[in-house]
Amino acid sequence: MTTREEVLDYCLTFPNVYQDAPFHDDNWQLVRHKKNKKTFALAYEREGKIWVNVKVAPEWRDFWRQTYEAVIPGWHQNKEHWNTIILDGSVPENDVKRMIAESYDLIVPKTVRKRRKSVEA
């Protein structure tokens, strides 16, 4: 996964989400949950590469940063709760998808989260 389109297409596979460009700058594309409007992915081009900011649980934050040089503290975000993935090809696609999915799970409204868990059980 190295393009903005691939990231956005994957993000839009999650239930009840939409793409948004609230900054009057098409470079910044956000994917949010419809119910609470919370963002779980921000995709943008910087320094010739696509960067993706994802929300991260504090217990996983440092794991991802230590595992991949291309995962850094969230650029222009709270460094405790966000990581940035630089899509330079060094992070396997499965791990990029996992970080995005974990970000989605962190912002899903609690009522939806409960329903998802009961369906999975």
C-alpha positions in Angstrom: 0.0 0.0 0.0 1.7 3.2 -1.2 -1.0 5.4 -2.7 -3.6 7.7 -1.1 -6.2 6.0 -3.2 -5.3 2.5 -1.8 -5.5 3.9 1.8 -8.8 5.7 1.2 -10.3 2.7 -0.6 -9.4 0.5 2.4 -10.7 3.0 5.0 -14.0 3.2 3.2 -14.6 -0.5 3.6 -15.3 0.1 7.3 -19.0 0.4 8.3 -20.6 3.9 8.6 -17.6 6.0 7.5 -17.2 8.8 5.0 -14.3 10.8 3.4 -14.0 14.5 4.2 -11.8 17.4 3.2 -12.5 20.0 5.8 -9.4 22.1 5.5 -10.1 23.6 2.1 -7.0 21.8 0.9 -7.6 18.6 -1.2 -4.2 17.3 0.0 -5.7 16.5 3.4 -8.2 13.7 3.1 -9.9 12.5 6.4 -12.0 9.4 7.0 -14.5 9.8 9.8 -17.3 7.8 11.4 -20.7 9.0 10.4 -22.3 8.8 13.9 -19.7 10.7 16.0 -17.7 12.4 13.2 -14.4 11.2 14.8 -11.5 10.8 12.4 -9.5 7.6 12.3 -7.3 8.2 9.3 -5.8 11.3 7.6 -4.0 10.8 4.3 -1.9 13.5 2.8 1.2 14.0 0.6 4.3 15.3 2.2 7.9 15.2 1.0 6.9 13.3 -2.1 5.3 10.4 -0.2 1.8 9.7 1.2 1.6 9.9 4.9 -1.3 8.5 7.0 -2.1 9.5 10.5 -3.8 6.9 12.6 -5.1 6.9 16.1 -3.2 4.4 18.3 -3.6 2.9 21.7 -0.8 4.1 24.0 0.2 0.5 24.7 0.9 -0.1 21.0 2.2 3.4 20.1 5.9 2.6 20.8 5.7 -0.9 19.5 4.9 0.4 16.0 7.4 3.2 16.2 10.2 0.8 17.2 9.3 -1.8 14.6 9.3 0.5 11.6 11.3 3.6 10.9 8.5 4.8 8.7 6.1 4.9 11.7 6.7 8.1 13.6 4.9 10.2 16.2 1.7 11.7 14.7 2.7 14.7 12.5 0.6 17.7 13.6 -1.3 15.4 16.0 -1.1 14.5 19.7 2.0 12.4 19.9 0.6 10.2 22.6 -2.5 9.1 20.7 -1.5 9.3 17.1 1.1 7.7 14.8 2.0 8.7 11.3 2.8 5.9 8.7 5.0 7.1 5.9 4.0 4.9 2.9 7.5 4.3 1.5 7.0 0.6 1.0 8.9 -0.4 4.1 5.8 -1.2 6.2 4.0 -4.4 5.0 0.5 -3.8 3.7 -1.0 -6.1 6.4 0.5 -4.0 9.1 -0.6 -0.7 7.5 -4.1 -2.2 7.3 -3.9 -3.5 10.9 -2.9 0.0 12.2 -5.8 1.6 10.3 -8.3 -1.1 11.6 -7.0 -0.5 15.2 -7.5 3.3 14.7 -11.1 2.6 13.5 -11.8 0.5 16.5 -10.6 3.2 18.8 -13.1 5.8 17.5 -16.2 3.6 16.9 -19.0 4.7 19.2 -19.3 2.5 22.3 -22.8 1.3 21.3 -21.5 0.2 17.9 -18.5 -1.5 19.5 -20.7 -3.5 21.9 -22.9 -4.6 19.0 -19.8 -5.7 16.9 -18.4 -7.7 19.9 -21.8 -9.5 20.4 -22.0 -10.4 16.7 -18.4 -11.7 16.7 -19.0 -13.9 19.7 
